[in-house]
């Protein structure tokens, strides 16, 4: 999904207690850590893309909401 939509290169590592996704593209690099009850996202933007920080943040939140809210409401 994100790879095609945003042109990201993603590398996934599955761990015993934490799964990690490292992602990069021109001007962006980051990491997503996922445990059974926590998500942590770190994103570094280049100087040129920092002016789009609020847009990037809102897109991340929008996509997480789209993925997680249906899962959370099923419980």
C-alpha positions in Angstrom: 0.0 0.0 0.0 2.4 2.7 1.2 5.1 1.4 -1.1 3.0 2.1 -4.2 1.1 5.1 -3.0 4.0 7.0 -1.6 7.0 5.5 -3.4 8.5 4.1 -0.3 11.0 1.3 0.0 10.0 -0.8 3.0 12.0 -3.5 4.9 10.1 -5.6 7.4 11.7 -7.5 10.3 9.5 -9.7 12.4 10.7 -10.2 16.0 9.6 -12.2 19.0 8.0 -9.2 20.7 8.5 -6.3 18.3 8.0 -6.0 14.6 9.8 -3.3 12.7 9.3 -1.6 9.4 12.0 0.6 8.0 11.0 2.9 5.2 12.8 5.3 2.9 12.3 7.4 -0.2 13.9 10.6 -1.4 13.9 13.1 1.5 12.2 10.7 4.0 13.3 7.9 6.2 11.6 6.3 9.2 10.7 3.4 11.3 7.5 1.8 12.6 7.7 -0.4 15.7 4.7 -2.6 16.5 4.0 -4.7 19.6 0.8 -6.4 20.6 -0.5 -3.1 22.1 1.7 -0.3 20.8 2.7 1.5 17.6 5.6 3.9 17.5 6.4 5.8 14.3 9.5 7.9 13.8 9.9 9.9 10.6 12.8 12.1 9.5 12.2 14.6 6.7 14.8 16.4 4.7 15.1 20.2 4.9 13.1 20.6 1.7 10.2 18.4 3.0 10.0 19.8 6.5 7.6 22.5 5.3 5.2 19.6 4.6 5.5 18.2 8.1 1.8 18.8 9.0 0.7 17.2 5.7 2.9 14.2 6.3 1.7 13.8 9.9 -2.0 14.1 8.9 -1.6 11.5 6.1 0.0 9.1 8.6 -2.8 9.6 11.1 -5.5 9.3 8.4 -4.0 6.0 7.1 -3.6 4.6 10.6 -7.2 5.5 11.4 -8.4 3.8 8.3 -6.4 0.6 9.2 -7.0 0.5 12.9 -10.4 1.9 13.6 -12.3 -1.0 11.9 -10.1 -3.5 13.8 -10.8 -1.7 17.2 -14.6 -1.5 16.6 -14.9 -5.2 15.9 -13.9 -6.1 19.5 
